[in-house]
Amino acid sequence: SEYTAYFNVMEEFSIKPEALLMICKYCVDLKGKDIGYRYIIAVAKDFAYRGIVTTELIEKELNDYMVRSADISAVLTALGLKRKPEIEDLQLFNKWRKELGFEQNVILHMAKKCKRKNVRSLDDFAFELYSNKIFTINEIDNYLKKKEEYRDIAKNVCHNLSVYVEVIDTVVETYLSGWLAKGYDGDTLEFLANYCFKKGRRSLSDLDTLVQSLYDKGLVTLSSIAEYIKNGAKIDEFIRRMLITCGMERRPTESDRNTLSIWQNWGFSDEMILEACKLSVGTSRPLVYVNAILSDWKSHGI
């Protein structure tokens, strides 16, 4: 059955016997004589998928591996792995050097900084850095420092909202990065998270809605937002007076705020608005009645 497997892979991928023998020798040198034929077949297929099926191409691939093995071994050591380099390591190493453009010293630094100590995680980390156009050791250190700062902000925001998340990086990617790109800093976002919590809006999506609303109004700095909220509190206090004068007891709504803004734009003072509220007591829809009174006064220049 082993012979059949070898001959099948030679026939399917047009691999010459001499080429397959070279692959066998490479696998034995790498893994020892107790290696199973399935591993050899898997390596042969990997070579074939990459178009390496002749003795010349295989010899070049293995020579390249031997030349690079010392560099790859250094990377494995930096990852804390105690094993010989394999052909898969060479493929990834070539990708980092040739396709992504990282130098050997940078790859070693990446390996030391990689949180999960395996080659696949290092590959993911390399692509993350490449995607963010980060190629030097200083850039990597600054990027990781900034990333840790973002995590701390995200943790504080979630704490202020009383929200638990399993993976804090998800919060950074989904929400925080967008907020920071709009110009909000950590202190402002933590303040807004606390504000949302006090208002009973205790989710990240609620905070996102608030941030977008403030951004649309051009409010980005902590001082401008604090002033806006302070003014909003004054407006809500006057709306409560309006509602009580009308004989109503409920919290101010966004619709109330918009309606008050319209009346103020018509030129009416707070005293005139309250006067109209007094006349609406006992009606089925007091604020609609107030609107009608003020509209009539406006049309008569009162």
N, C-alpha and C positions, 0 to 999 in steps of 0.2 A: 504493500500500500504506500510505503514511503517512496519507492521507486516511481510508482504511478504519479504521485504528487509532484515529484521533481520533473518528470517528463511532461506532465500536463502544463506546468508553468513555463517550461522551455518552449513547448509548442504554441501555447496561447500568446506568449509575448515575444516569440522569436529570439529567445536568449540562447546563445551558443553554449555548448557543454563547458568549454574552457572558462567562459564568463561566469557560469553558475558555480564552477569549482572555486573561482576567486572569491565569490560571495560566501561560499561555505567556509573557506579558510579565514576570511575576515570575521565571520560570526564565531568560529571556534577560538580565534585569538582573543576575541572580545569577551565571550561568555564561558569558554572552557569546553572540554570534550563531551560533557554530559548534556550539551544543548540539544533540544528537540528539533525535529525537522520542520515543525510548524513555524518556529521562529525564523528559520532560514527561508522558508517559502514567503513569509510576510515581508522580510527584508528584500527578497528578490522582486516581489511585486511592487514594493515601494520604489526600487530602482527603475523598474520597467515603466511605472506610471510617470516617471520623470524623464523617460526616454534613454535611460542608461542601460543598454542591453549588450553592448560589445565589450570585448576585453580591454580595448583602448580607453573607452569611456569609464568603465569600472575602475581601471587602474588609475586614471586621472582623479576620479572621485575619492578613491582610497588614499592616494598620495596627498590630496588636498586635506583629507581627514588627518593624516599623520602629521602634516605640517602644522595644522591648526590645533592638534590635540593638546599641546601645552597650554595654549590660550584658553581652550575650552575647560581644561582641568582647573585652571585658575578661577574661572567663573563658577564651576561646581563647588570649589573650595569656599569661595566667597558666599555661596548659598548655604554652606554647611553640609554639603552632600559628600559622602565618602564612597564614591564609585568611579569606575572608568568612564570616560566619554564614549557616547554611542553615536551612531550615524545620525540619529534624530537630533542630537545636540548640535552636530555640525550644521545641519540644515537650518536650525533656528539661529545659530551663531552667524552663518552667512547672511541670513535675512537681516539680522540686527546691524551687521557691518555694511553690507552691500545695498540692501533695499532701503533701510531706515537711516543709514549714515552715521551710526554711533561708533566712536573710537573705542579701542580696547579698554583704556582706563575708565571711560565713562560706563561701559558695560559692567565692569567690576564694581563700580560705585553703585550702579543700579541694583546689582545682585545683593550688595550689603544692605541697601535701603529697602529692598523688596520684603514685604511683611510675611507673605507665605513663601516658605523656602522650598520652592520647586521650579523646574524649568518652565512649565506652562504659565505659572503665575508671573515669572520674570518676563515672559513673552508678552503677556497682557499689559504689564507695567511699561514695557518698552513701547508698545503701540500707544498707550495713553500719553506718554511723554512726547512721542512723535506727533500725535494729533494736536497737542498743545504747542508744537514748535519749540520744544525744549531739548537741547542737545549737549549742554555743557554741565559740569559738576556743580558749578555755582547756581546755574538755572534750576537744576534738580533740587538742590537744597532749599532755594527760595520758594520753589513751587510746593514742596512738601511742608515747609513752614507755613505758607499761606493756606494750604489745604487743612492743616491742623487748626489754624485760627478759624477757618470756616466751620470746621466741625464743632469747635467750642461755641461759636455763635449759635449754630443750629441747636446744640444741646441746651443753651440758655433760653432760646426762643421756645423750645418744646417744654422746658421746665416752667416758664412763665405762663404758657398756655395750659399746663397740666396735661400734656399729651405724651404718651409713651410710644416710641417707635423702636423697632428691632434693629434696623440698620440706619444709622444717622447719615451715612453717605447718600441715601435716597432722598433725604430732606434737602441736603446740599444741592443735589443735581436737579430735583424737581422744583424747589422753591427758592432756596437761598441764593443760588447763582443768579437767578433772574432779578431778585430784589437788589442785590449788590450791583448788578449791571445798570440798574436804574439810578444808582447813586446813593442808596440807603446804606448807612453804616451799622455796625453791631449794636451800639447804644440805642439808636433810633428803633431798630427792629425789636430789641428787647422791651423797649418802652411800649411799642405798639402791641406786642404780644400780651403784656400785662394789662393794657387798656382793653384788649379784646376779652381777656379772661374776666375782668370786672363787669363787662357788658354782657356776659353770658354767651359770647361767641368764641367757643373754646376748641376750634379746630384750625388746622393749617390752611384749609381752603377759605375759612372765614378771614383769617389774617391776610391771605393773598388778595381777597376781594377788597379789604380795607386799604392795603398798600396800593392796589391799582386805582382805587377811587381817589386816594390822596395824590397819586402821581398825575392823574388826569387834571387835578386842580393845580398842579405845579408845586405841590408841597412835598419837599424831600428832606430838608434839614429838621433836626429835633426841635429847634427853637420855633420855626414856622409852624410845625405841626402842633406843638404845645399851645401856641397862640390861637391856632384854629380851633383846637378842642376847647380851650377856655372860652372863646367866643361862642362856640356851639353850646356850651353849658349855659351861657347867659340866654341864648335864644330859646333853649328848651325850658328854662325857668319862666320866660315870658309866655311861652306857649301853654305852660301849666296854668298860669294866671288867666289866659284866654279861655281855656277849657273850663276852669272853675267858674269864671264869670258867665259862661254859657250854660252852666248847670251840668257839666260833664266831669267825670272823674276817670281818667285813664292816662297812660303814658303818651308823650309826644311821639309822632311817627314821622317818617321821611316825607310823607304827603303833607303833613301839617307844616313842616319846615318850608317846603316848596310853596305852599299856599301863602304863608306869612311873607316870604320873599317877594311874591307877586304884589301883595298889598303894599308892602314898603316901597316897591318900585313905582306904584301908582302915586306915591307921595304922602301916604297917610302916616301920621305919628302913632306911637304906641297908645296914647290917650284916645285918639279917634277910633282905633281898632277896638279897644276895650269898650268904648261907648256903643259901638255897633254890636258887640258881644252881649251887652246888657239887654239890647232890644230883641235878641234872638232867643232869650230864655223861654222855655215852654214850647218851642217849635219842634217838629219831628226831626229835622236835620239842621241843627243850629249853625254849623260852619257854612253850609250852603246858603242859609239865610243871611249870615254875616257877609258873605261874598256878594249877594244880591244888593244888600244895603250899601256897601262900599262902592259897588259899581254904579249904583244910582247916584250917590253923592258925587262920585268922580265926574259923571256925565253932566252934573249941574254945577261943577266947579266948586263944590263944598269941600 
